[in-house]
Amino acid sequence: MSATVDPDKGESADNEVPTVAVCETTPGRVVFTEDGNSDGWIATDLTVSLSR
């Protein structure tokens, strides 16, 4: 993720949240990818639901 400068604030917007996509490649296998980063991904056999 690259930092950008907010012209109104004049500072780096390092607190931006990256867009993450989730795909289930096979039943029980989940892959997370970051928008614009095709080289980096995370695969897992176990995911849990989060509550806010």
C-alpha positions in Angstrom: 0.0 0.0 0.0 1.5 3.3 -0.9 1.1 6.5 1.1 -0.7 9.5 -0.4 -0.8 13.1 0.6 -4.2 14.7 1.4 -4.1 18.2 -0.2 -6.5 19.5 2.4 -4.5 18.2 5.4 -1.0 18.4 3.9 0.1 15.2 5.5 0.5 11.5 4.6 -2.7 9.5 4.6 -1.0 6.4 6.1 -4.2 5.4 8.0 -5.9 4.3 4.7 -7.5 0.9 4.9 -6.6 -1.4 1.9 -9.4 -3.1 0.0 -9.3 -6.8 0.5 -11.1 -9.4 -1.6 -12.0 -12.9 -0.3 -12.4 -15.9 -2.5 -13.2 -19.5 -1.6 -11.1 -21.5 -4.0 -12.3 -24.9 -2.8 -14.8 -25.8 -0.1 -13.1 -24.8 3.2 -10.1 -23.0 1.5 -10.2 -19.2 1.6 -7.8 -16.8 -0.1 -7.4 -13.1 0.7 -6.0 -10.6 -1.8 -5.3 -6.9 -1.5 -6.6 -4.7 -4.3 -3.7 -3.8 -6.6 -1.3 -6.3 -5.1 -1.4 -9.4 -7.3 1.9 -10.7 -5.8 0.7 -10.9 -2.2 -2.0 -13.2 -0.9 -2.9 -15.2 2.1 -4.5 -18.6 2.0 -6.1 -20.4 5.0 -8.0 -23.5 5.8 -9.6 -21.9 8.9 -11.4 -18.5 9.1 -13.6 -17.2 11.9 -16.4 -14.6 11.7 -15.8 -11.3 13.5 -18.4 -9.3 15.2 -18.3 -5.6 15.6 
